[in-house]
């Protein structure tokens, strides 16, 4: 079944996030949230509102592991809301959006643009809500830039290896 | 009416988005900055168990240094027992616990320990280790608890100088887990690097005299009425493995008295 395979992949990515990437301590500014890959690569087949609910659920699961109830959920809901509009902006051929979104179906250039727009939005939301104060704005921006770059590199790297 | 429905249908996705975000923000507002619900946090048995398993594996890599620390601590404890005031011994009860998870590199750090309500842990109790103060119990689950360490930007700890009775408030600025700042120390007080900072004993959380740190440097700018003091913390949070929860037998009574004043 395609759905069970998909679900299995989600579990693997979430485990990687919790067991490996959440333990990273590189200078205190590197917190790549690679789990957004699950959300970004979902095909656009379900209604938009259902997509957002899925985003909320995945975000809440992350929140439980990060002791940050609601913060990841807010970030995930936001990118799930923006996703169809961003895709509409960067792709002309919308035929293949009902398949999994990857380098193979929408093209490498579009994939990089798509990931590079949505990942920083998600990371900025999560870090800004986590800090919950303007006093740390510089630190939040630095954290967003460093972590986003690493997340984007990992997602694009995985894509180019998996869907050559 | 029909136009209203049309508008609603047209913007239904945006309305769903707004509703979900509002729900998420309510959650954040309710929980910020620390998890209060023991189910949806690392005080949850399943989540804490997972962290504990990781620790079981990584724990083997620093057994030697841990043993040395334990031996040192045992010796220090024996010395303390012989010197201990018998009245305080009855009032304060220590429960040892293992740290199963902790962060040191975020603005809101927290740590999870493997003792919970079934071991008598309650919200608001103090946590220390052999070196000094660690933090305060925040969320209590059945088998695990979440501790708010002093290296969290929201923690305030009442401290005083060991050499005299001047009181200050210890706060963390979110940068380095080895240092914190002591505020509210008036300018006329003479502060020297190397001065020892201990807990003040003004709150029921900690007894008086638990070591906190030593003054690294202090700055007094022209016109300031308070010192800016940098304190090197005794507790090494990067290597924290075992802690003790301080249970004050009089805590409930003291808190009730304080609440009665309001």
Interface residues (C-beta under 8 A of the other chain):
Chain A: X18 X19 X23 X25 X28 X48 X49 X52 X53 X55 X56 X59 X63 X64 X65 X67 X68 X69 X70 X71 X73 X74 X77 X78 X81 X129 X130 X131 X132 X136 X139
Chain B: X12 X13 X14 X16 X17 X20 X21 X23 X24 X25 X26 X27 X28 X29 X30 X31 X32 X33 X34 X35 X37 X40 X41 X42 X44 X47 X50 X54 X104 X105 X106 X107 X108 X110 X146 X174
